[in-house]
Amino acid sequence: MIRLGNKTFFALATLLACTPLVAAPATNAPGPRLTLADVAHLVGDRNPRLLAERETVAAARAERRTIAAYPNPKVGFDHFQPAGGQRTVFDGARQEQVSVELPVLIPGQRASRIAKADADIAAAQARFTAGTGILAGDATLSFMRLIGLQETVTVLSNAFIDVTRLKDTVAGRVAEGAATAYDLTRVEVELGVLENHLESSRSEAAAESALLASLLGLTNGLPTADGALQPWQLPPRILYDFVPDTLTAPLVVAATGEAVAADAGIKAAKRNRWPDLSLSGGRTWTRRPFGAADFVGVNIEIPIFDTRRGQLDKARSEARAAEARHAAAVAEVDSAIRQLAETVQRRQAALDRHRTEIEPRLARLKQMAADAYALGRHTLLESLDAEQARREVTLERIETITALVEAQIRFLTATGRLLPYLTSPNPPTTNP
């Protein structure tokens, strides 16, 4: 057993304490910086959320290829061996038969099935288009909210620095006897409350960043939004002088496609009620002695037990349900477009009032409060009140712009204009 003396043990402990530790690899690496153009690109560039819906379109096309194919013929071969020495019908010792059966479609059956398959393709494509538009709206909303939260964090961070500076000023005045300990405690409390708000805003920004990454299918870290928060410049004609156009709305387009497909299903179900028909023909022959005969025939299904009435009733029920969903979608989109257009106008007016009546006084209020407290003309509470007022007005401006942009995005999404607007020659910009 090795025994260490006190000096040796002390030397080893000192050496271990002085040895630098290997830093653990960072697990929260910064994610990509995204612009609004990046968001529009990632929504349509093999987005994982759209892959499944895109495959439904491919499946519908494959189903159409299957339906358009003609029925395959059937080839049969039969061998008859007499039992107990009995002769065949041709008085031969052995008999073989070869036959071919060809299913025949009733005129109109194949055409109605193809029409139904084409309608299913159009409906799947409409659902994919609607899903793309809705996903683009959700991702754009999340991106703009992230910009708003990032600016909120910046405002609170700057306010934290300003209050910290004010705390240092108060601490100096307390040391000089020009302020009381209450003033210092009061500003320390304000600083603690502000720090809590800052951390809460940072958590909200991280949650919104995670939502944006999920919508865009990003796996390389939480993204940050690159841009400045400002309202979009929408053409006035689509907000003030418009009739709600529900023909391009994603929900209505999808519901229209489903209604058309359901109507085609009724026609196909009517044609499919006809009994199955097939033509057959072949040759049979015997050995010892040899004999041969050719034959033709017609096979037709007798619809005694299954008249396929249930399939027709089901198709009619689906058509009625699709028509009801279409009417509901039109009513929902029409009212939503009207409400969102009015919301955009009201929030634009609120932002205009904020810009003309409140913002011009912010910088002056901050400077006046700082100068007055430095000269001893205002109390600490008045200085804190001025700082709080300036901060709240700035945060209110961010909330007002965020609410306006959200209403604009929802309006464009509801009318189906978002993606064309983002990819237009003059897209909305978030650059300052």
N, C-alpha and C positions, 0 to 999 in steps of 0.2 A: 504494500500500500504506500502510495506517495504522499508525503506530508509537506504542505506548503507553509512557509513561515509568514508572519504578518507582513513583512516588507515585500515578499514575493507576491502575495495575494493583492496587496495594494497596487503594485506595479501592473499586474495583469488587469485589474479593474480599471485603472487609468488608461491603459492601452485600448481596452474595449470601448471605453467611453469616447475616446478621441478618434476611433476608427469610423470613417463616414459610412453610413448605411446606404445600400443600393435602393434607389427609389423604385417604387412599384410602378408598373406601367399604367398610364392614365386610361381609365375606362370610359370617361365621358369626353371623348375626342370631339372637337367642334365639327358640326355637320356642314353641308354645302350652303352657300349663299345663293338664294333664288331670287330671280326677278319675276315680274308678272308674265313676261314672255316665256320664261322657263316653266312656269306653272301651266300655261296653255299648251306648251310642247309636251310636257310629261303626262298630261291628261290623255292625249291621243297617241302617244308613242309607246305602244305595248304596255299600257297600264294594267297591272295584275287584276284590278277590279273589273276591267272590261274584257279580259280574255275569255271568261266563262260565257258572257253574253255574246261575244263574237263567235264562239264555237257553236252556239245555238243557231246562228245564221248558217254556218257551214253544215250543221246537221240537217237543217231544213233543205238545203240544196242537195245533200246526199239523198234525202227522202224523196225529193222530186225526181232524181235520177232513177231511183228504184221504181217509182210509180210509172214513169214514162216508158219503162221497158215492157216489151210484149211478153205474154206468158210463155214459159218454156214448154216444149212438147215432152210427152212421156213415151218412152219406148219400153215395151214389155216382151218377155220371152217365156213361154209356157211349155212344159214337157209333161206328156201324159204316158204313164206306163201301166198297161192293164194289170189288174190284180187277179190272181187265180185263173190266168189263161183267157180272160175275157177279151174280146176284140174291141177296137175303137169304132167310132161311128163310121169310119171309112173301111172297116173290115181289115184294118192293118194291125200289126203286132205292136206298133209304137206310133205316137203322134206328137209333133211339135207345132208350135204356133208363135209367130212374131206379129206384134201389133204396135201401132203408133197412135197416140191420142193427142190431139191438138186443142187446147182450150180456145174458145172463141168468145170475145167480148161483145156484149150487146152494143150496137151503135150509140155513142155518146158516153159510155162508161169511162173509157180511157181519157177522153177529153175533159170530163168533169173532174176526174181524179187529178189530172195535171193542173187544171185551173185551181183546185183546192190547194195543191202543193205550191203553186206560184203565189197564192194568197198567203200561205203560211210563211213563205220566204219574205214577202213584203212585210208581214206582221213582225217577224223576228228582226228584220232590219229596222223597223220603226221602234221596236223596244230597245234595240242597241243604240239608235240615235238618241232616244229619250234618256237612256241611262248615261250616255256620254254627256249630254247637256246638263243633266242633274249633277253628275259628278264634277263637271267643270264649274258649276255654280257653287257647290260645296267647297271645292278646293280654292276657288277665288275668294269666297267669303273667309275661309280660314286664313288665307294669305293676308288679306287686308286687316283682319282682326289682329294677326300677329304683328303687323306694322304698327297698329294702334297701341298694342301692349308694349312693344319695344319703345315707342315714344313715351309711353307712360312711365316706364322704368327710367328712361333718361331724365324726364322731368323730376321724378322723385329723387333720383341720384343727385341732380343739381340742387334740389331743395335741401337734401341732406347735407351737402357741402356748405350751402349758405347758412343753415342753422348751426352747423358745427363752427363756422366762422363767427357767428353771433355768440355762440357759447364761449368761445375764446375771448371775445371782446368783453362779455359780462364777467368772465373769470378775472380778467385784468382789472376791471373796474371794482370788483369785490376786493381784490388785493389792495387797491388804492383807497378803499373805503367809500367809493362813490356809488356802490350798489350793495344790495343786501344779499344774504345767503338765499333768501326766498327767490330772488331773481335767477340765481344760478340753478336752483332746484327746478324752477319752472321751465327753464329752457332745456334742462336735461330730460325732463319728462316729455317735452315736445319732441326732442331728438329721438327718444325711445319709441314713441308712437309712430313717428315718421319712418323709423327703421323697420318696424313691423309692416307698415304699408308697402314699403319697398320690397321686402322679402315676399309678401303676398303677391305683388305684381310680377315678380320674377317667377314665382311658381305658376301663375296663370299663363305667362308667356311660354314657359316650358311645356305646359299641358297643351297649349294651342299648337306649338311646334310639333309635338308628338302626333296630334291629330292631323296636321298637314302632311307629315311624313307617312302616316297610315293611308291617307287618301291618295297620295301620289305613288305609293309603293316604294318608298325610299328605305334603304337598310344601312346606309353609311353615316348614321348619326342624325341628330335632330337639326333640321335646317333653320336658318335665319332668313328673314325677309330683307331684301335689299331694295330700298326705296323710301319715299316720303309719303306720309298720309295726306292725301288731298282728294277732293271730290272729283268724280269723272265729269267730263264735258259731254253730256248727251245732247243730241239734236233736239231743240225745243219741240219740233213737230211731233215727236213720238211720245211726248209727255202732255202737251197742252191741247193740241189739235189732233186727236186720234180717236178711232173707233176700235175697241178691243178686238184684235185680230187673233182668233183662236185657232186658225188653220195651221200656223207654224208652231204653236205651243207643243212642247214635247209630250205632255200627258195626252193631249188631244190627238196628236199624230199616232201615238201608240194605240189609243183606244179606237181610232178609225181603222187602223190596220187589223186589229182583232175583230172588229165588226164585219169588215169585208171578208176575212177568212171564215168567220162563222157563217156568213151568208153563202159562201161557196160550199161550205160543208153540207148545207141543206140540199143543194143541187146534187152533190156527189152521193149523199145518202139515198136520194130518190132513185138515182140510176143504179145504185148497188142493190136495190130491192129486187131487181130482175134475177131470175134463177140462173145458175151457172150452166153454161152450154159448152159442149166439146164435140169435136168430130173425131172418129176413130176409123182405122182401116188396117188391114194386114193380110197375112197369108198363113194358112195352116196346111200341113201335109202329114202323110203317114208313110211308114216303111213296112215292107213285107206284107202285103204288096204296097207299091207306091200309089199315093193319091194326093191331090192338092186342090185347094180351093182358095179364092180371094174373097175378102169380105170388107164391107164398109158399114159404118153405123153412126148414129147420133145419140149422145148421152145428154140428158137434160135433168136438172135438179127439180125435184117436186117439193115446193115450199109448203109442206104440211105442218111441221112443228115450228120451224123458225121462218117467219115471214119478214124478218129484219125490220119490223115496225119499231122496235125499241131503238134501233140506231137512228131512225128518222126523227123520232120524238126527242131523243137526246140532242141531235143536231139543232132542232128547232128551239129547244130550251137554251142551248148555248148561244144561239143567235139572239134570243130575247135578252139574255143576260148581258151579252156584249153590247147590244144597243142601249140597254139601261146604263151600263158603265160609260158608254160614249156620251150620253146625255148628261150624266153626272160630271164627267170630266169637263165638258164644255161649260156647264154652269159654274163649276169650281174655278176654272181658269178665268172665265169672264169676270167674275167678282174679284178674284185675286188681282187681275191686271188693273182694274179700276181702283182698288184700294191701294195698291202699291204705287200707282201713278200719283194719287193724291198724297201719299206718304212722302214720296220724293219731293214734291212741291213744298209741302209744309216743312220738311227738314232743311230744304235749301233756304227757305225764308228764315228759319231759325239761325242757320249759319250766317246768313247775310246780316242779321241783326247783331249777332255776336261779333262779327268783324267790324261793324261800323260803330257800335255803341260801347263795347267793352274792351276789346283788344287794344285800342289806342291809349287807354289809360293805364295799362299794366306796367309798362316800363317806367312811366312817371311815378306810379304809386310805389314801386320798389325803391327807386332812387330817393324819393322824398322821405320814406320811412327810414332808410339807412342813414341819411344825413341828419334827420331830426334826432334819432337816438344817439348818434355820435356827438351831437352838440348838446345833448341833455334836454332837448325840448319835448321828447316823447318818452313815455315809460316803456318798459320791456314788453308789457302786454300789448301795447299799441303796435310795437314793432312786429311781434309774433302774429298779431291779427292781420297786419298788412302782408306778411309773408304767406300766411294761410290763404288769404283772399286771392293773392296772385297765383298761388299754386292751384287752388280750386278752380279758378277761372281757366287756367291753362288746361287742366284735366277735363274741364267741361267742354272746352273747345275740341279736344281729342275725341271725347265721347260723341259730340255732335257730328263731327266729320265721319267718324266710324259708322254711326247710325245712318247717315246720309248715303255713304258708299254701300252699306249693306242693303239699303232699300233699292238703290240703283241696280245692284247685282241681282237681287231677287226679281226685280222688274224685268231685266233682260233675260234672266233664266226662264221666267214664266212665259215670256213671249217667244222664246226660242231664238233670241237675237244675240245671246252672250258669245258663243263661239265665233260667229261671223264678225261680231264687234271686236273681239280680241285679235282676230287674224286679219282685220281690215288694214288698208294702207295707213290709216291714222288711228291706231289703237289707243286706248286710254293709257296714260303714263303715270307712273308713281315717282318720277324723278322730281326733285325740288326745283 
